[in-house]
């Protein structure tokens, strides 16, 4: 079940990022999902789900940022558990 958190982001930061207000949430979710995946804090499946992207779009997003896939047995089992929970 999703949990919603409110954070305050200075307007100058949003402007520096070149984002419109309507793009902030989606962009931050994608960028954070990639960051957490790269740092091995989230599995591929968790990061992809957090990003809101399809599997193929998330793979492309990682490729564009030159972030290698790291996917081991533990992550596979974790993703299977996530799938079971979502079913």
C-alpha positions in Angstrom: 0.0 0.0 0.0 1.5 3.4 -1.0 2.4 5.9 1.7 2.4 9.6 0.9 5.1 11.9 2.2 5.3 15.6 1.8 8.6 17.3 1.3 9.5 20.9 0.8 11.7 21.7 -2.2 12.9 25.3 -2.7 11.5 26.9 -5.8 15.0 27.8 -6.9 16.0 24.1 -6.9 13.0 23.2 -9.1 14.0 26.0 -11.4 17.6 24.9 -11.4 16.4 21.4 -12.5 14.4 23.0 -15.3 11.2 21.3 -14.2 7.6 22.4 -14.5 5.5 21.9 -11.4 3.6 19.1 -13.2 6.8 17.2 -13.7 8.3 17.4 -10.2 6.7 14.3 -8.6 7.2 12.0 -11.6 10.8 13.1 -12.2 11.8 12.8 -8.6 10.3 9.3 -8.3 12.3 8.1 -11.4 15.5 9.7 -10.3 15.3 8.4 -6.8 14.4 4.9 -8.0 17.6 4.9 -10.1 19.7 6.3 -7.2 18.4 3.7 -4.8 18.9 0.9 -7.4 22.5 2.0 -8.1 23.3 2.1 -4.4 21.8 -1.4 -4.1 19.2 -0.2 -1.6 16.3 -1.4 -3.8 16.1 -4.4 -6.1 15.4 -4.0 -9.8 11.7 -4.8 -9.2 11.3 -2.5 -6.2 13.1 0.4 -8.0 11.1 -0.2 -11.2 7.8 -0.2 -9.2 8.8 3.0 -7.4 9.7 4.7 -10.7 6.3 4.0 -12.1 7.9 2.8 -15.4 7.3 -0.4 -17.2 10.1 -3.0 -17.1 11.3 -2.0 -20.6 11.1 1.7 -19.9 13.0 1.3 -16.6 15.7 -0.8 -18.4 16.0 2.0 -21.0 16.2 4.6 -18.2 19.0 2.8 -16.6 20.8 2.3 -19.9 20.6 6.0 -20.7 22.3 6.8 -17.4 24.9 4.0 -17.9 23.9 2.2 -14.7 24.6 -1.5 -14.9 22.2 -4.2 -13.8 23.0 -6.1 -10.7 20.6 -8.9 -10.1 21.5 -11.8 -8.0 19.5 -14.7 -6.5 18.5 -12.8 -3.4 17.1 -10.0 -5.5 15.3 -12.5 -7.7 13.7 -14.1 -4.6 12.8 -10.7 -3.2 11.1 -9.8 -6.5 9.2 -13.0 -6.5 7.9 -12.2 -3.0 6.9 -8.7 -4.2 5.0 -10.3 -7.2 3.2 -12.7 -4.8 2.2 -9.8 -2.5 0.9 -7.8 -5.5 -1.2 -10.8 -6.9 
